[in-house]
Amino acid sequence: MALDTLAHIKTWALLQAVEATDGTSDLDAYADSVLVEVWRDLYTRHPWLSFRKSRPGVILTSAKVTTLTLTVAAAGAAVAGTLSATNATSLAGFKVAPTGKDYALRITAHVAGTNAVTLDAAPETLTTQACVIFADEYDTASDFGLFVDGLWAGDGSFIEIVSEDQLRRDFSDPPSEGWPPACAARVGKTKIRLSSYPGAAHRIEYPYNYEPVDPVAGALEIDSYLRPVYALGVAAALLARKRDANADKKRTEFEFDVENAK
């Protein structure tokens, strides 16, 4: 049997468990959930599986803003701030580093063309405070899974990916201005933070493995040579549900094939 579709995988796995394949098996509904469970397990533990995105992801950095001042009437969390003038584009997600202070405030809300902003937390009041407004955090693609290596600046500079702990230990907050940054860290499922902020717009490419959607009816998003491996994992789960003596053997075969498919 060709294992080219999800339906083929389900049928083959049910046959291995000696179950009916016409929808009448007590394991039929369970098989549907196992198809997703094994799929997620496979790509989460083994991101090398055929998921490299082509073309690579691209980030365009934002220029700093130094022409505005900031007023904060009351200190506290989720407080209102007022810029000295409107800004043509939204500054939501940017940070404000007040001149002479040792902290940065994050702008959590701002509508383009207005001067009202919401700040995550302000430790003190500020009056027409000179500041630098910058972006050191950027979103990656919505299907981002794992970096292949790191970030690549347009001039060929390589930006290493480090842990968020290392970034916080080795670099100041607020960060200094500089390009290219020494490194970057993943700080959310689809967000990265640079070790220094850019003063101008720069282009960054990042090769990555995408996170595939859960399998649905139709062709599978993995190469043909890996589909029997996936089928083994599904069969092993079904046999385990039946408490079949062959479950452990099938699971061992699955793990062996996964490791040797690299």
N, C-alpha and C positions, 0 to 999 in steps of 0.2 A: 504493500500500500504506500503510495506517495504521501509524504507528510508535508504537504505544501500549504495547507490551510488549518485554521483552528479546528474546524470540523473533523479533518483527517486525524489530528492529534488526539482529539477526544475519543473518536471511534477506536483508534489503535489502543489507547490506554484502557478503555473499557474492556476490550478484547483480552488484554493482558491480565485483567482482573477477573476474567470469565464472567462478564456481565453483559446483559442485553444492550444493543446499540440503537434500539428503536425508540428510546425515550421512556421505556417502562421500567428500567432498572431503578432500584432504591438508591443507587449511587449517582443517578443521572444529574440531579441538581447539585450534589456535592462536587461532581466532576467539573461543573461550570465554575465554581468558586476556586477549585484547585488549579484550574488553568490560569487564573489570574495570580494566585498565590505563588505558584512555581515561577511564573514569568517575572514577578517582582523580585523574587529571591535570586533568580538567575542574573538579572542585569544589575541588581544592587551589589551583589558580592563579586561580580565579574564584569566591570565596566568596559573591559577591552572588547566585548562582543559586538562587533559590526556597527557600533553606534557613533562613530566619529562623524561629526557634522561637516558637510561640505556645502557651502563655503563656511569659513570660520566666522565666529561672532565678531562684531565690530562695536566699539564704544567711541563716541565723540565727546571729548571733555569740554567743560565750560570755562569761559574766561572769568577771572575774578572781577569783582565790582568794588571800586574804591571811591566812587563819587557820592556815596550816600552816607548819611549819619543815622543813628538809631536812638530812639527815645523809648524808655520803658518806665511807665508810670508807677508800677507796683511790682515788687519781687514776688516770686512764687512759681508754681508749676502751671503749665499751659496758660501762660500770660500773653496779653496783647502787647504788641510793639508797633511803633510808627516810624516809617522811613521818612527821610527828609524830602523825598520826591518819589514819584511813581517809577516803576520799572516796566519796560515793555514786555518782558517775558516773566513767567512765573519763577519765583525763587524758592518754591517749596522743595525741601530736601537739601538746600544749601545750608551752610553754617556761617555764623557771624562771629568774627574775632574782634572784640572791642580793643582799640589801641591802648596799650599799657596794662591790659588785664591778662590773667593767666588762665583764661577759660574761653571756650567757644560755645555759642548758643545755636541750637538747631532750629531752623525755620520749618515748622510742621505744616503750615498752611499759608498760602499767598495766592491772590488772584492777579494775573497779569494786568498791568495798567492801573493798579491801585498801590497805595503806600501803607496799607494795614497788613501786618503779619501776625501770626501766632507763633510763639516760641515755646520750646519744650520745657524749659525751666530757667529762670533768671535769678541769680543769687542777690541781686541788688538793683536799685533803680538807676536809670541812665538818662542823661539829658543831652540831646544832640551830640551823642558820642561818636567820634570818628571810629571807623571800623573797616575791616576787610571782609567782604562777603565772598565766599568761595565754595567750591564743591570738591569734596574728597571721596565721596561715595557715588557709585554708578551701578545701574541695573544691567544685568546680563540678559541673555535671551530667555524667554519664558519657558523654553524646554531645556534649559541648562541642567546638565547632570554633574559632570566632573571636568576639570581642566585636563587637557592632554599634557601640557607642560606648564606654561605660564602666559604672561601677556607680552606682546611684541609692539613696541612703539614704531612709528613710521620711519625713524632713522635707523632702525635695526637694533635698537636697544632692547635687551631682555629684562623683563620685570618679574622677579621671582615671586612665587606664591608661598607665603608663610602662614603660620597659625595666627589667629587673632591675639592670643596671649603674647606671642613674640612681638607682634606689631605694637601692642600697648606697652610692653616692657622697653623696647628699644627706640621708640620714636615718641616725640612729645605730642601732647594734645592740649591746645590746638597744634596741628602740624605746621611745619614751615613751608614756604613756597619753594618749589624746585621741580625741574623736569630733566630727565625722566625720574620718576620715583625709584627709590632703592628696591622696594618690594610692595606687595599688596596682600591683603588677606580677604578671605571669604567671610562675610559677616551676616549672611542671610542666605536663604536657598538660592536666590537669584540676585545677590548684591555683593559688591566688593568695595573695599576701602583702600585707598592709596596711602603710602607712607608720607607723601608730601602732596600738596595741592598744586595743580597747574595754574599758571597765570594767564594762559591763553588756550585756545581750542587746539587739541591734538587728536590724532586718530590712533586708536589702539586696536589691534587684532588679537583674538584669543581662540586658538584651536580648542575644541571641546567635544566631549562625548555627550550627546543629548539624552534626555530621559524619555524613553519611549512611552507612549500612552498604553493603557491596558489593552490586551489583544481583543479584537472583535472579529466577527465573521469576515472571512476573506484571507488574503495572503498575509503571511507573518513578516515582521520587520527584522528578521535575522537571516543570515545566509543559510542556504540549503543544507550545508554540512552540519549545522548546529541544531537543526530541527529534530533529528532523532534523539539528541541529548535532552532537549526540552521534553520530548515525549516520554523519555525514561523517568524524568523527574515527576511528571504527572502520574505515570503508572505506579511509581513507588509510593506516592501519597495515597492513591486509591487502595493499593494493597494494604498499606498501613491502617487505613480506615476499616478495612475488613478483618484486620488482625490476621492477615495471611502470613504464613511462614516464609514466603518469598519476598516480603516487603524489605527486609534488611539487605538481601542480596541485590534487589533492584536499586535501592538507595546507594549502595556501594558502587554499583555499575555507573549510576548517574554521576556521583562525585568524581570517580575515576575519569570518566569521559569529559567532564567539564575541565578538569585540570590538564588533560592531555589535548584539549582542543585549542589551547592558546597558541 
